[in-house]
């Protein structure tokens, strides 16, 4: 049985390779479009050849995305405030949720916008009118926004630290060789 070669990598190395391939794909797509028509005296690449290059890039991107998923599931992160270790994959998926929660609570912490017009300082002129009131005190909304903001920051930090972890994977060296 043949032993497959092992390649050491980090999350940042995978991200860099994916960015590089995104640039190459953009260039190749542009070349494909500009080579669909030619003048008789021009020598251009064949669109079929360019398409084959594009498909090869797409296959390598797919392979790197699978590797990135494997990497993200294999890396374990300590995130303050969560009480348990999370995978890097969990951190990546949760950081957006906590960022959105922080934004919601920051919005909820803002005082009600005054109405416009002559009576802007009054909620109503009718003594018998029903007036809505806050369901969450401003202080509570500020506390919630702060809590979620800290958790989002902790997740971002854990993602940065997690992406520096070096792991070994078998049979992926060709993906990185294509990018080199």
C-alpha positions as CSV (number, residue, x, y, z in Angstrom):
1,X,0.0,0.0,0.0
2,X,1.4,3.4,-1.0
3,X,1.7,6.0,1.7
4,X,0.2,9.3,0.7
5,X,2.2,12.4,1.4
6,X,1.1,14.6,4.3
7,X,0.9,18.4,4.0
8,X,1.0,20.8,7.0
9,X,-1.3,23.7,6.6
10,X,-3.0,26.5,8.6
11,X,-6.4,28.1,8.1
12,X,-4.7,31.2,6.9
13,X,-2.8,29.3,4.2
14,X,-6.0,27.8,3.0
15,X,-7.7,31.2,2.9
16,X,-4.8,32.7,1.0
17,X,-4.9,29.9,-1.6
18,X,-8.7,30.4,-2.1
19,X,-8.2,34.2,-2.5
20,X,-5.4,33.5,-5.1
21,X,-7.6,31.2,-7.0
22,X,-10.5,33.7,-7.0
23,X,-8.2,36.2,-8.7
24,X,-7.1,33.6,-11.2
25,X,-10.7,32.6,-11.9
26,X,-11.6,36.2,-12.5
27,X,-8.8,36.7,-14.9
28,X,-9.5,33.4,-16.7
29,X,-13.2,34.3,-17.0
30,X,-12.3,37.7,-18.5
31,X,-9.9,36.0,-21.0
32,X,-12.7,33.6,-22.0
33,X,-15.1,36.4,-22.7
34,X,-12.5,38.4,-24.7
35,X,-11.5,35.4,-26.8
36,X,-15.0,34.6,-28.0
37,X,-14.5,36.8,-31.0
38,X,-11.4,37.5,-33.0
39,X,-10.3,39.4,-36.0
40,X,-8.6,37.5,-38.9
41,X,-5.1,38.9,-38.0
42,X,-5.3,38.1,-34.3
43,X,-3.9,35.1,-32.5
44,X,-6.0,34.3,-29.5
45,X,-6.4,31.4,-27.2
46,X,-9.1,29.0,-27.9
47,X,-12.2,29.4,-25.6
48,X,-12.3,25.6,-25.1
49,X,-8.7,25.7,-23.7
50,X,-9.6,28.6,-21.5
51,X,-12.7,26.8,-20.3
52,X,-10.7,23.8,-19.4
53,X,-8.4,26.1,-17.3
54,X,-11.4,27.5,-15.6
55,X,-12.8,24.1,-14.8
56,X,-9.4,23.1,-13.3
57,X,-9.4,26.2,-11.1
58,X,-13.0,25.4,-10.0
59,X,-12.0,21.8,-9.1
60,X,-9.0,23.0,-7.0
61,X,-11.3,25.6,-5.3
62,X,-13.8,22.8,-4.5
63,X,-10.9,20.7,-3.1
64,X,-9.6,23.6,-1.0
65,X,-13.1,24.3,0.3
66,X,-13.5,20.7,1.4
67,X,-10.1,20.9,3.1
68,X,-11.1,24.1,4.8
69,X,-14.3,22.4,6.1
70,X,-12.2,19.5,7.4
71,X,-9.7,21.9,9.0
72,X,-12.4,24.0,10.6
73,X,-14.0,20.9,12.1
74,X,-10.7,19.6,13.4
75,X,-9.5,22.8,15.1
76,X,-10.8,23.2,18.7
77,X,-11.1,26.7,20.2
78,X,-11.4,28.0,23.7
79,X,-13.9,30.9,23.6
80,X,-14.3,32.9,26.9
81,X,-18.0,33.1,27.9
82,X,-19.1,30.0,26.1
83,X,-18.2,27.4,28.8
84,X,-17.1,24.8,26.4
85,X,-14.7,24.2,23.6
86,X,-16.0,25.0,20.1
87,X,-14.8,23.9,16.7
88,X,-13.4,26.6,14.5
89,X,-16.4,25.8,12.2
90,X,-18.8,26.7,15.1
91,X,-16.9,29.9,15.8
92,X,-17.1,31.0,12.1
93,X,-20.8,30.2,12.0
94,X,-21.7,31.9,15.3
95,X,-19.7,35.1,15.0
96,X,-22.3,36.5,12.6
97,X,-25.2,35.6,14.8
98,X,-23.6,37.3,17.8
99,X,-22.7,40.3,15.8
100,X,-26.3,40.6,14.5
101,X,-27.6,40.2,18.1
102,X,-25.3,43.0,19.3
103,X,-26.7,45.2,16.5
104,X,-30.3,44.4,17.4
105,X,-29.8,45.3,21.1
106,X,-27.8,48.4,20.3
107,X,-30.8,49.5,18.2
108,X,-33.2,48.6,21.0
109,X,-31.1,50.7,23.4
110,X,-31.7,53.9,21.5
111,X,-34.3,56.1,22.8
112,X,-37.5,56.4,20.8
113,X,-37.3,58.8,17.9
114,X,-39.4,61.9,18.6
115,X,-42.2,62.4,16.2
116,X,-42.0,65.4,13.8
117,X,-44.1,68.4,13.7
118,X,-45.4,71.1,16.0
119,X,-46.1,68.7,18.9
120,X,-42.8,66.7,18.6
121,X,-42.2,66.8,22.3
122,X,-45.5,65.2,23.1
123,X,-46.5,61.5,22.4
124,X,-50.2,62.5,22.1
125,X,-52.5,65.4,22.8
126,X,-55.5,63.2,23.6
127,X,-55.6,62.5,27.3
128,X,-57.5,59.2,26.7
129,X,-55.2,57.8,24.0
130,X,-53.3,54.6,24.6
131,X,-49.5,55.2,24.4
132,X,-47.0,52.5,23.9
133,X,-44.1,52.1,26.3
134,X,-40.8,50.3,26.2
135,X,-40.8,46.6,26.9
136,X,-37.1,46.5,27.6
137,X,-35.4,49.2,29.7
138,X,-32.6,51.0,27.9
139,X,-30.1,49.8,30.6
140,X,-31.1,46.2,29.9
141,X,-30.7,46.7,26.1
142,X,-27.3,48.2,26.6
143,X,-26.2,45.3,28.8
144,X,-27.4,42.8,26.2
145,X,-25.6,44.7,23.4
146,X,-22.4,44.7,25.5
147,X,-22.7,41.0,26.3
148,X,-23.3,40.0,22.7
149,X,-20.5,42.4,21.5
150,X,-18.0,40.8,23.9
151,X,-19.1,37.3,22.7
152,X,-18.7,38.3,19.0
153,X,-15.2,39.7,19.8
154,X,-14.3,36.5,21.7
155,X,-15.3,34.5,18.7
156,X,-13.3,36.7,16.3
157,X,-10.3,36.3,18.5
158,X,-10.8,32.5,18.7
159,X,-11.1,32.4,14.9
160,X,-7.8,34.3,14.5
161,X,-6.0,32.0,16.9
162,X,-7.6,28.9,15.5
163,X,-6.5,29.8,11.9
164,X,-2.9,29.7,13.1
165,X,-3.1,26.1,14.2
166,X,-1.0,23.9,12.0
167,X,-2.5,20.5,11.0
168,X,-1.4,17.7,8.7
169,X,-3.7,16.4,5.9
170,X,-3.0,13.5,3.5
171,X,-3.3,13.9,-0.3
172,X,-3.8,17.7,-0.5
173,X,-0.3,18.8,-1.6
174,X,-1.5,19.0,-5.3
175,X,-4.0,21.6,-4.3
176,X,-1.3,23.9,-2.9
177,X,1.1,23.1,-5.8
178,X,-1.6,24.3,-8.3
179,X,-1.7,27.7,-6.5
180,X,2.1,28.1,-6.2
